[in-house]
């Protein structure tokens, strides 16, 4: 009887709440300021969801907010249509590292672009759902690098035969010097750059995975070793270089293995400042307030807010000149 009374009270409160706050029309949409705290919070949350969903490449970091449109679908139920300028970090997505803990690449190796994301937030139900996203990135043009930093390394294709040869040399050095009982093999080349012309130096990054080849026997060609099949096999990211000098060739190798316990982005309950506090069972979902979002086609085009694009997270004039929208709004409108 007590449970029935509690249920009746809950239904009464819900009906009173919905009567006081009727569902708004679908036209209730408005652009947020790109420098607003809400826009920043939602954008960072969307980007973390994007990074969590991806299985290849490097973690994206927010550079600036280009547009943030909120559609109120019901009281405390909002869809956010976000256009975010992003850049690659030095952390691979398999590391599951939080983006704020990942250093971005130096400007001469920067990979930048735009992500369009649709994020649904149900505040009473404490639900955050990435409905869809699309990201397009590209490296800084070689001509820009030569102008701003003539002696800096420039990106090169990972399919280049000299890059592949350099990666194998770096891997061999790592296999010879580590204390593991098995050899490691290259899963994929992920980034490469070169410096110099006559005797160029190569800087490579690649994924490695433990193989079944034991170090008890010599193995000249690691590509012939079969990777360990279990999902918990040791995997990591290697960074190294092959630098040629008149007297000898210098090789460096540094590999970091991925750990699920290390700064991992886990399926934890989202905590945001605008979420109401939860009482009682921490794992109980407020199912009577849940609803499926009605996602509309993404609204392409510039924001109607005078504060968009927003301020960049870091000063990088070269990236600002290459991104759509150019300089931040406050700089474009200043006399």
Buried (B, 14 or more C-beta within 10 A) or exposed (E): EEEEEEEEEEEEEEEEEEEEEEEBEEEEBEBBBBBBEBBBBBBBBBBBBBBBEBEEBBBBBBBBBBBBBBBBBBBBBBBBBBBBBBBBBBBBBBBBBBBEEBEBBEBBBBBBBBBBBBBBBBBBBBBBBBBEBEBEBEBBEEEBBEEEBEEBBBBBEBEBEEBBEBBBBBBBBBBEEBEEEBBBBBBEBBBBBBBEEEEBBBBBBBBBBBBEBEBEEEBEEBEEBEBBEEEEEBBBBBBBBBBBEEEEEEBEBEBEBBEEEEEBBEEEEEEEEEBEEEEEEEEEEBEEBEBEBEBEEBBEEBBEBEBBBBEBBEEBEBBBEBBEBEBBBBEEEEE
